[in-house]
Amino acid sequence: MKRPKKREFQSSELVKSFARIHGFEDKLLAFEVKDFLNEYLNGELFREIESVNLNRKVLEIRIKSPLLKNDFRMRKTFFLQKFREKFGAEHFNDLLIL
């Protein structure tokens, strides 16, 4: 079984400061959340996730599969708490499953 490649880099302070200056910190954090989901879910489930975005402290996860979408909606508070623990509670006010 072939594991997907992990990103070769972590967000350095230089990248974070560049993101802060140019206003795409949210997108950088959304990539980190997507990487976390890649590690947390198995490969088949992760392929059902179309996109992860962060808009005004609302994390939006777009999912293709109706079953996985329902599972995420039922466990919304669990996932929101998990993201807050991993990335900081100040970054997320709500989780929206689309």
N, C-alpha and C positions, 0 to 999 in steps of 0.2 A: 504494500500500500504506500503510495507516494504522498508525502505531506507537502502542503503548499509552502512556498518559500516565505519566510518572515522578512519583514523589511530589514534592510541591512543597516539602517541608521535610526537613531532616536532623535527626537527634537532637541537640538542643542540650544543653548542660550542665544546664539546668533540668529538662528532660524526663528526662535520665539520673538526676539526683539524686532526682527524684520517683519514678522506677521503683525505685531502690535502696531508698528509704524504705518503699515499699509492697510490695516483694518481687516485682515482675514484670520484673526486668532480663532474665531468660531469654526472655520473650515479646518484648521489644523487640529483642533480638539475633536471635531467630527471624524477625522481620519484615525485619531487615536482610539476613539470609541469603536470604529469599524474594525480596527486591528484586534481590540479586546474581544469583540464578538466572534471574530475569526478563530481566536484561541478557545473561546468558551463553548461555541457550538461545534458540532461535527461538520465535515465538509459539505454533505448534502444539504443540511439545514442552512449553512452559511450562503450557499449558492442561491437560495430563495430571497435573500436580502438584496434589494435593488440599490438602495442608497441610504446614507445616513447624513443628516444635516442638522445644524444647530442654528436656530433663528430666534433671537431675543430670549435666550435662556430656555427655549423649548426644543428638546431633542426630538427630531422627526426621523422615524425609521420606516422606510417604504419596503413592504414585503409582498412578494408575488403570490405565495401560497396562502390560500384562505385558512387552512388548518394552522399553519405557523402564526399567521396574523392573529387568529383567535387565541392561541396559546400565549402570545406576547400580551394581548389585551387583558387576559385573565390574570397574568402575573406582572402586570404593569408596575405595581408598587415594589415588587421584588427587584425588577430590573432597574427601576429608578434609584432605589436604595443602593444597589450594587454599583451603578455608575457614580453616584455621589461619594461612596466610600473610595472608589478607585481614583476619581479625577477631582474630587472636591465638591462639596455641596453648593458652593457659591456659583458654580457654572450651570446648574440645572434647576429650573423651577417645575418643569413638567415634562412628560414623555408622551409623544403622539405617535400612534401606530397607524400608518396609512396603507 
